[in-house]
Amino acid sequence: GIDIIAYKDELPPRILVQVKSIDGDIKESVLQSLKGAMREGDYGLFVTLSNYTKNALNYLDNTPIIRGINGTELVELVLKYYDQLDDKYQNMIPLKKVYIPVLKTEEE
């Protein structure tokens, strides 16, 4: 089912969010279930810590009103926007920047 119903403001469009943490990749049929719960004008967001099957990725490519985020992308988004997160969420995911020296290559 739908885990989160979000709005940018008081008016539509709605953003329906479904979150799945399962063993194995997400199949096209699971994405179709999200689409089936959507009304005209809605957008969908499907978030998983795993990945998507090839057919599911094709479905996402052909269904622009649904965006899929896999585990790798979720981690990248958290790291990219971590400094902008509310303190409440930073306390839930306490991270510290660590700098590591690297050798410069001739290309740099």
C-alpha positions in Angstrom: 0.0 0.0 0.0 0.8 3.7 0.0 3.1 4.7 2.9 3.1 8.5 2.5 0.7 10.9 0.8 2.5 14.2 0.3 1.5 17.6 -1.1 3.7 20.5 -2.2 1.0 22.7 -0.8 -2.7 22.4 0.1 -3.7 21.8 -3.5 -3.0 18.8 -5.8 -1.0 17.2 -7.2 -0.6 14.5 -4.6 2.7 12.6 -4.4 2.1 9.0 -3.3 5.2 7.3 -1.8 5.7 3.6 -1.4 8.7 2.3 0.5 9.8 -1.4 0.3 12.5 -3.2 2.0 12.5 -6.7 0.6 15.0 -9.4 -0.3 15.5 -9.4 -4.1 14.8 -6.8 -6.7 11.5 -4.9 -7.2 9.4 -6.3 -10.0 7.3 -4.4 -12.5 4.0 -5.7 -10.9 4.9 -3.9 -7.7 5.2 -0.6 -9.6 2.0 -1.3 -11.4 0.3 -1.6 -8.0 1.5 1.8 -7.1 0.2 3.2 -10.4 -3.2 1.5 -9.7 -3.5 3.4 -6.5 -2.9 6.7 -8.2 -5.6 9.1 -9.4 -5.3 11.4 -12.4 -2.8 14.1 -11.7 -1.0 12.2 -9.0 2.8 11.5 -9.0 4.4 8.4 -7.6 7.7 7.8 -5.8 8.9 4.3 -5.1 11.8 3.9 -2.7 13.6 0.7 -2.1 16.9 -0.3 -0.5 17.3 -3.0 -3.1 17.2 -2.5 -6.8 14.7 -2.9 -9.7 14.5 -5.8 -12.3 15.1 -5.0 -15.9 11.4 -5.0 -16.7 10.7 -2.7 -13.7 13.4 -0.2 -15.0 11.7 -0.3 -18.4 8.4 0.4 -16.7 9.8 3.3 -14.9 11.3 4.7 -18.1 7.9 4.5 -19.8 6.0 5.9 -16.8 7.3 9.4 -16.2 4.8 10.1 -13.4 6.5 7.5 -11.2 10.1 7.9 -10.0 12.1 5.0 -8.6 14.9 5.4 -6.1 17.1 2.4 -5.3 19.4 1.9 -2.3 22.4 3.4 -3.9 20.6 6.5 -5.0 19.0 6.9 -1.6 22.4 6.9 0.1 23.7 9.4 -2.5 20.7 11.7 -1.8 21.2 11.6 1.9 24.9 12.4 1.6 24.2 15.2 -0.9 21.5 16.9 1.2 22.7 15.9 4.7 23.7 19.5 5.6 20.2 20.7 4.7 18.4 18.1 6.9 16.7 19.2 10.0 18.7 18.4 13.2 16.1 15.8 14.1 17.0 13.8 11.1 20.7 14.4 11.4 20.5 13.0 14.9 18.7 9.9 13.5 21.6 9.4 11.0 24.7 10.9 12.7 27.4 11.3 10.1 30.7 13.0 10.2 32.8 14.3 7.3 36.2 12.6 7.0 38.9 13.8 4.7 41.2 11.3 3.2 44.4 12.4 1.4 44.7 11.0 -2.2 47.6 11.1 -4.6 47.1 13.5 -7.5 47.2 12.1 -11.0 48.6 13.9 -14.0 45.0 14.4 -15.2 44.0 16.5 -12.3 
